[in-house]
Amino acid sequence: MITENDTIAAPATALGGALAVVRLSGPRSLELCDRLFRGSRRVGDAAGYTLLYGNLVDGTRIIDDVMVSVFRAPHSYTGEDSVEISCHGSRYIVSEILRLLIRNGARMASPGEFTARAFLAGKLDLSQAEAVADLIASGSRSAHALATNQMRGGYSADLEKLRGELLRLVSLLELELDFGEEEVEFADRSELLRTMERIDTKIGELMDSFTLGNAIKEGIAVAIVGEPNVGKSTLLNRLLNEERALVSEIPGTTRDVIEATITLDGITYRFIDTAGLRETSDTVERMGIARAYESISRAQIILQVVEAGHGDVTPISVREDQRLLLVVNKIDRVDEAVRKSLPQEGCIPLSAREGTGLERLIAALRETIDTTRLDAGETVVSNSRHYAALHEARESLRRAIEGLDHLSTDLLSEEIRQVVYHLGTITGEITNDEVLGQIFSKFCIGK
């Protein structure tokens, strides 16, 4: 975890576009920029939130026409003096600007160092800093909404309220310890129990939201499985509206897992077309089938595709946390009597080749994820680190609840302090350099 009070530089945009941005942050940002910038005013004389136009030069050589945005401490993203240089997106121009800045005393930023400095300066708490990375990586409307709510502090406010209540309980219990010889009870045990149970319920609600949050953030894995030649690849192509998977009448055509994504109502679904499930002596096909079963184990939704008119079907076994949708394909190849004999509940008849019945499948996919909590602006947990911390907090809280009648006051206070500790690790009230290093190392340079 880098905490030096030096000046860092990095590109803040991907290379190769029409425009690029190079960021500077640190005590010498304005001075370093003035060494290279030639305009109507010096950068060091400009007020914060000022935009300057001029040339960036290396001696007498003009590197590029640029716009320089000035941000003065503490009113900047990092809380330090900062500069953003907007230039043309040439790789050469960006590399030359960085070379000149480093030659004049800046240092190349490490991944996530700008956001790390924002966290250390108190501009963001840790959960908000992590939301910055999620916002940049968001690939759907729901993922964007989730990250935006967290970055704006909605999640942090909920956690801070819980920590405040818990700290009040601890203070009352510790008052009892101070007056131990007088056997004074400052924390009414009935009220203490009600408060802890209410907090336990709230933590449980946050943990329950992780299923939705993780699905929004990572996308919902949907495995398309079934015997060879039932139309799995045709169904994938129809869902994507493109020829992504190879289609053939030859059994075993799909030998490996094929993945593709679509977005429905702001939720990303990751479809996985798998090899046909059957007994085979073909070594390569057997490897594909093994991978198909691996995909089934990781999927949240399983589309079991069967062929209409081929007798009774045995649904594959799924876990409680998985959803199985039975898709009866090729209804265009059977007569009306067969179509009418299909169960009205529990199966989705369609023709992947013609697209008939596809809207019913899409409706069933939409129903698998309830986004009402997100739409209502409620807090939704999407980070596995946060989920683990909530789990630990709840374990400590339940030990406190169970021990309310027999634990000594000091042990009861310690259990509640553990709850406060674990909640504090989410927002960064409690943390260490190793954890911070792991979190910010996943960021891009310049973020």
Buried (B, 14 or more C-beta within 10 A) or exposed (E): BBEEEEBBBBBBBEEEEEEBBBBBBBEBBBBBBBBBBEBEBBBEEBEBEBEBEBBBBEEEEEBBEBBBBBBBBEEBBBBBBBBBBBBBBBEEBBEBBBEBBBEBBBBBBBBBBBBBBBBBBEBBBBBBBBBBBBBEEBEBBBBBBBBBBBBEBBBBEBBBEBBEBBBEBBEBBBBBEEEEEEEEEBBEEEEBBEBBEEBBEBBEBBBEBBBBBBBBBBBBBBBBBBBBBBBBBBBBBBBBEEEBBEBEEEEBBBBEBBBBBBBBEBBBBBBBBBBBBBEBEEEEBBEBBEBBBBBBEEBBBBBBBBBBBEEEBEEBEBEEEBBBBBBBBBBBEBEEEBBEEBEEEEBBBBBBBEEEBBEEBBEBBBEBBEBEBBEEEBBBBBBEBBBEBBEBBBBBBBBBBEEBEEBEBEEBBBBBBBBBBBBBBBBBBBBEEEBBBEBBEEBBBBB
